């Protein structure tokens, strides 16, 4: 369905200027609408969700009812204060991970630059001594700092980067990244953005287009070889999620993508889901005086620019939603806002989405068998959660219970802990029933 749209939309996104993206200091009133039609109270034509696209059970009807309840046709709708809907990107709007596709492209096409001083810790404050030493040994010092590493031919360098990115270990088995807050940072996710340091936003958008275009056209199940490793080589956009986004927009919702992939990667492709680039919130890097992105990350809430300790991940997604969408530039952006000042609807698929889903009045979870988020989804407080299998190649049913009462959730220090519901009670173990 989307193949014919890829080229023109990507061309527009790749050529966009930096000002086409949302300024993190601005709320929704300062940004333009999404690519799809957006309703106002005076011009309200809610679309009907497509009946030819399968959903689990009565999810289509339930989602429509939720959106209608606060949409432009409802008595309390106010166009100047639109209800907000937030969608994760990777594996919620898409099947497979666009951040992975971009990382693999960087490695396969010699786009990773030699770090300053040949010091790989310059790419991540959380890289261990063992990780930095392994990369220095594998990638060498023949290439000057700031120049592209030949990872298409130096397969040892490529494999070392891949091992650390995919598994958080060196090829020798040592931990590659450590010391982070597990509810605000995933260093391997951040490293995708940090490995692209030294490029301008326009260059990154073009590389994103070059990375994902062939994968969107590739047959399902396609693989590729990066270094000596066989990795995923195909992507899809879920028609059902795009249809849901359109349904929200035509009901007057302010629809945003909130992702732990790099800002400019997802902004380059967001319009294929009907969302404008300036309605994307991803990992945002600090730029240097020449407009090139650095390995340092913009701050949110109590975290300053360049501290590099928070990305749009679990608590960080909440913080960035509060900062960009609701305009809270104070230290309190990390905190949960009052119920009437949060997103009304959210959709996600992973433990990385737990907090921004819990903040919403209504939640959709795509089932990927992720322990923490599925504990909350199946616990279904207030009958406000709905679970749907993946729309393409859904996972098999999880044979054991989700260990909600013991180890399904993660604390800031990485400890596995019980999941606690809104009433402060431990969530009982849950069976996987939607698959």
C-alpha positions in Angstrom: 0.0 0.0 0.0 2.7 2.5 1.0 5.4 1.7 -1.7 4.1 4.3 -4.1 4.3 7.0 -1.4 7.8 6.3 -0.3 9.8 8.3 -2.9 8.0 11.7 -2.9 7.4 11.8 0.9 11.0 10.8 1.6 12.3 13.4 -0.9 10.4 16.1 0.9 11.6 14.9 4.3 15.2 14.6 3.3 15.3 18.1 1.8 13.5 19.8 4.8 15.3 22.4 6.7 15.9 22.2 10.5 13.2 24.7 11.2 10.7 22.2 9.8 11.1 20.2 13.1 9.5 21.1 16.3 11.6 23.3 18.5 11.8 21.5 21.9 11.0 24.8 23.6 7.6 25.1 21.8 4.3 23.6 22.6 1.8 22.3 20.0 0.4 25.8 19.4 3.7 26.7 17.8 3.8 23.8 15.3 2.0 22.9 12.2 -0.5 20.1 11.8 0.2 16.6 10.6 0.3 15.5 7.0 -3.2 14.0 7.2 -6.3 16.3 7.5 -6.8 17.5 11.0 -10.3 18.5 12.2 -11.5 21.6 14.0 -14.7 22.0 16.0 -16.2 23.8 13.0 -14.9 21.3 10.4 -15.4 17.9 11.9 -15.5 14.9 9.6 -14.3 11.9 11.6 -13.1 9.1 9.4 -14.4 5.5 9.8 -11.6 3.0 10.5 -11.2 0.7 7.6 -13.1 -2.6 8.0 -10.8 -4.4 5.5 -7.9 -4.2 8.0 -8.1 -6.9 10.7 -8.0 -6.0 14.4 -8.2 -8.4 17.3 -11.6 -8.9 18.8 -13.6 -5.7 19.2 -10.5 -3.5 19.3 -11.5 -1.4 16.3 -14.8 -0.5 17.8 -13.3 0.2 21.2 -10.6 2.4 19.8 -13.2 4.3 17.8 -15.3 4.8 20.8 -12.4 6.1 22.9 -11.4 8.6 20.2 -15.0 9.7 19.7 -15.5 10.4 23.4 -13.2 13.4 23.3 -13.1 14.1 19.6 -14.3 17.1 17.7 -17.9 15.8 17.6 -18.1 15.5 21.4 -19.8 18.2 23.4 -16.7 19.2 25.4 -14.3 19.5 22.4 -12.2 22.7 22.3 -10.1 23.3 19.2 -7.7 25.6 21.1 -6.9 22.7 23.5 -6.9 19.6 21.3 -6.6 16.2 23.0 -3.2 14.7 22.5 -2.5 11.2 21.1 1.1 9.9 21.3 2.4 6.9 19.3 5.7 5.1 19.6 7.3 4.4 16.2 9.4 1.2 16.1 7.2 -1.9 16.2 4.1 0.2 16.9 3.7 2.2 13.7 6.3 0.0 12.0 7.1 -3.7 11.8 10.8 -4.0 12.6 13.1 -1.3 14.0 14.1 1.8 11.9 16.8 2.6 14.4 18.4 -0.8 13.7 18.1 -0.2 10.0 19.9 3.2 10.3 22.6 1.7 12.5 23.2 -1.1 10.1 23.4 1.4 7.2 26.0 3.5 9.0 28.2 0.5 9.5 27.7 -1.1 6.1 28.3 2.2 4.2 31.4 3.6 6.0 29.5 6.4 7.7 30.8 6.0 11.2 33.5 8.6 11.9 36.7 8.0 13.8 36.1 9.6 17.3 38.1 12.5 18.5 41.4 11.5 20.0 40.8 7.9 18.9 38.8 7.7 22.1 35.6 5.7 21.7 34.4 7.0 25.1 33.8 10.2 23.3 30.8 8.5 21.7 29.1 7.5 25.0 29.6 8.5 28.6 28.5 4.9 29.5 31.0 3.0 27.5 33.2 0.8 29.7 37.0 0.7 29.5 36.6 -2.8 28.0 34.2 -1.5 25.3 36.5 1.4 24.3 39.6 -0.9 24.3 37.8 -3.4 22.1 36.8 -0.8 19.5 40.2 0.8 19.5 41.8 -2.5 18.8 39.3 -3.5 16.1 39.0 -0.2 14.3 42.6 1.0 14.7 44.1 4.5 14.3 45.0 4.5 10.6 42.0 6.8 9.9 42.2 10.4 11.3 39.6 11.6 13.8 36.5 12.9 12.0 37.1 10.7 8.9 34.9 7.7 7.9 36.0 4.3 9.2 36.1 1.6 6.5 33.6 -0.7 8.2 32.5 -2.1 4.9 35.9 -3.8 4.5 37.3 -3.8 8.1 34.9 -6.5 9.2 36.5 -6.8 12.6 35.6 -3.2 13.3 32.1 -3.7 12.0 31.5 -6.8 14.0 32.8 -5.1 17.2 30.4 -2.2 16.7 27.5 -4.6 16.0 28.2 -6.8 19.0 28.2 -3.8 21.4 25.1 -2.3 19.7 23.0 -5.5 19.6 24.1 -7.3 22.7 25.9 -4.7 24.9 28.9 -6.9 25.0 32.3 -6.9 23.2 33.2 -9.8 21.0 35.3 -11.0 23.9 32.2 -11.0 26.2 32.9 -7.9 28.3 30.1 -5.5 29.2 30.2 -2.6 26.7 28.0 0.0 28.4 27.2 0.4 32.1 26.3 2.9 34.9 23.1 4.3 33.5 19.7 4.9 35.0 17.6 2.0 33.5 14.4 4.1 33.4 15.9 7.0 31.6 18.6 5.7 29.4 19.4 2.7 27.2 23.0 3.4 26.0 22.8 1.1 23.0 19.7 3.1 21.7 21.5 6.4 22.4 24.6 5.0 20.5 22.6 4.9 17.3 22.4 8.7 17.4 25.9 9.1 18.8 27.5 7.0 16.0 26.1 9.6 13.5 27.8 12.5 15.3 29.6 14.7 12.9 26.8 15.0 10.3 24.2 17.7 9.8 20.5 17.0 10.3 20.0 17.2 6.5 22.7 14.6 6.0 21.2 12.3 8.6 17.7 12.6 7.1 19.1 11.6 3.7 21.0 8.7 5.2 17.8 7.6 6.9 15.9 7.7 3.6 18.7 5.7 1.9 18.7 3.2 4.7 15.0 2.4 4.9 13.7 2.8 1.4 15.1 -0.5 0.1 14.0 -2.3 3.2 10.4 -1.1 2.9 10.4 -2.6 -0.6 12.2 -5.8 0.3 10.2 -9.0 0.8 9.2 -9.9 4.3 12.0 -12.1 5.8 14.8 -10.4 3.9 18.2 -10.4 5.6 21.4 -8.5 5.0 25.0 -9.1 6.0 26.7 -6.3 8.0 30.3 -7.1 8.8 30.1 -10.9 9.0 26.8 -10.9 10.7 23.4 -11.6 9.2 20.8 -9.1 10.4 17.3 -8.0 9.5 16.9 -6.4 6.1 13.2 -5.5 5.7 10.7 -3.0 7.2 7.0 -2.3 6.9 4.5 0.3 8.1 1.4 -1.1 9.8 -1.7 -0.1 7.8 -3.8 -0.5 10.9 -1.7 2.0 13.0 -1.7 4.5 10.1 -5.5 4.2 9.9 -5.8 4.7 13.6 -3.6 7.9 13.4 -5.8 9.2 10.6 -8.9 8.5 12.7 -7.5 10.5 15.6 -6.4 13.4 13.4 -9.9 13.6 11.7 -11.4 13.8 15.2 -9.3 16.8 16.0 -6.5 15.1 18.0 -3.0 16.5 18.1 -1.0 13.4 17.1 2.7 13.0 17.9 5.3 10.3 17.4 7.5 9.7 20.5 10.4 7.4 19.9 13.7 6.3 21.3 15.2 6.4 17.8 17.1 9.5 16.7 15.0 12.6 16.0 16.1 13.2 12.4 15.9 9.5 11.4 12.2 9.2 12.3 11.4 12.8 11.1 12.7 11.8 7.7 10.0 9.1 7.4 7.2 10.2 9.6 5.0 11.4 6.8 4.4 7.9 5.5 2.4 7.5 8.7 0.6 10.8 8.2 2.6 12.7 10.9 4.6 15.8 10.0 8.3 15.9 10.9 7.7 18.7 13.5 5.4 16.3 15.4 8.2 13.8 16.1 10.0 13.6 19.4 13.1 11.4 19.4 16.6 11.4 20.6 17.8 15.0 20.2 21.4 15.8 20.0 23.3 19.0 20.8 24.7 20.7 17.6 28.1 22.4 17.3 28.8 25.8 16.0 28.8 24.5 12.4 25.4 22.9 12.7 26.8 19.4 12.9 25.3 17.1 15.6 27.6 16.0 18.4 27.5 12.8 20.5 26.0 14.9 23.3 22.2 14.8 24.0 19.8 17.6 24.7 18.5 17.6 28.2 15.0 17.5 29.7 13.6 18.2 33.1 16.4 18.0 35.7 18.9 16.9 33.1 21.0 19.6 31.3 22.1 19.6 27.7 25.2 17.5 27.3 24.7 15.5 30.5 23.8 12.6 28.2 21.9 10.7 30.9 18.4 10.8 29.5 16.8 10.0 26.2 13.1 9.6 25.2 13.0 6.2 27.0 10.5 5.1 29.8 10.6 8.1 32.2 12.4 10.1 29.5 9.5 9.7 27.1 7.3 11.3 29.8 9.8 14.1 30.2 10.1 14.8 26.5 6.3 14.7 26.1 5.9 17.2 28.9 8.7 19.4 27.5 7.9 19.5 23.8 4.1 18.8 23.6 3.0 20.5 26.8 5.7 23.2 27.0 7.1 22.4 30.4 10.8 23.4 30.3 11.3 23.2 34.0 12.9 20.5 36.1 9.5 19.2 36.9 9.0 17.9 33.3 10.1 14.5 34.5 7.1 14.3 36.8 3.6 13.1 35.9 1.3 15.9 35.2 -2.3 16.1 36.5 -4.7 13.8 34.6 -6.4 16.6 32.7 -3.0 17.8 31.4 -1.7 14.6 29.9 -2.1 12.8 26.6 -5.5 11.3 26.2 -4.4 8.3 24.1 -1.1 6.4 23.7 0.1 3.4 21.7 3.2 1.4 22.2 4.7 -2.0 22.2 7.6 -2.3 24.6 8.8 -1.8 28.2 10.4 1.5 26.9 6.8 2.8 26.5 5.4 1.9 29.9 5.3 5.3 31.5 3.9 7.3 28.6 1.3 4.6 28.2 0.3 4.7 31.9 0.0 8.5 31.7 -2.7 8.3 29.0 -6.4 7.8 29.7 -6.6 5.1 27.0 -3.8 2.8 25.9 -3.1 0.4 23.0 -0.3 -2.1 23.3 1.0 -4.2 20.4 2.0 -7.5 21.9 5.7 -8.4 21.6 5.8 -10.4 24.8 7.6 -7.7 26.7 7.3 -8.4 30.4 6.8 -5.0 32.0 4.4 -3.4 29.6 2.3 -6.6 29.2 1.9 -6.8 33.0 0.2 -3.4 33.0 -1.7 -4.1 29.8 -3.2 -7.4 31.0 -3.8 -6.0 34.5 -6.0 -3.5 32.6 -6.8 -1.0 35.4 -9.9 0.9 34.7 -10.6 -1.2 31.6 -8.4 1.4 29.8 -5.9 -0.9 28.1 -6.3 -2.9 24.9 -3.8 -5.4 23.5 -3.5 -6.4 19.9 -1.2 -9.0 18.3 1.4 -7.6 15.9 -0.3 -7.1 12.6 2.5 -8.8 10.6 4.0 -12.1 11.8 2.6 -12.0 15.4 4.4 -13.6 18.2 3.3 -17.0 19.5 1.6 -17.1 22.8 4.0 -16.8 25.8 3.8 -20.2 27.4 4.5 -19.1 30.9 2.9 -16.4 33.0 4.4 -12.9 32.9 6.3 -12.6 36.3 4.6 -9.4 37.3 4.6 -10.1 41.0 8.4 -10.7 41.1 10.7 -9.6 38.3 8.8 -8.2 35.4 9.6 -4.5 36.1 13.0 -2.8 36.3 14.3 -0.3 38.8 16.5 2.6 38.0 19.6 0.6 39.1 18.6 -2.3 36.8 17.2 -4.5 39.5 14.3 -6.7 38.5 11.4 -5.9 40.8 7.6 -6.5 41.0 5.3 -4.2 39.0 3.1 -1.9 41.1 -0.2 -0.6 39.9 -1.9 2.8 40.3 -3.3 1.8 43.7 0.2 0.9 44.9 -0.5 -2.9 44.8 1.7 -5.6 43.3 0.3 -6.8 40.0 -0.4 -10.5 40.0 1.3 -12.7 37.4 -0.6 -12.5 34.1 -1.3 -15.0 31.3 -0.8 -14.1 27.7 -4.2 -14.2 26.2 -4.0 -12.0 23.1 -1.8 -13.4 20.4 
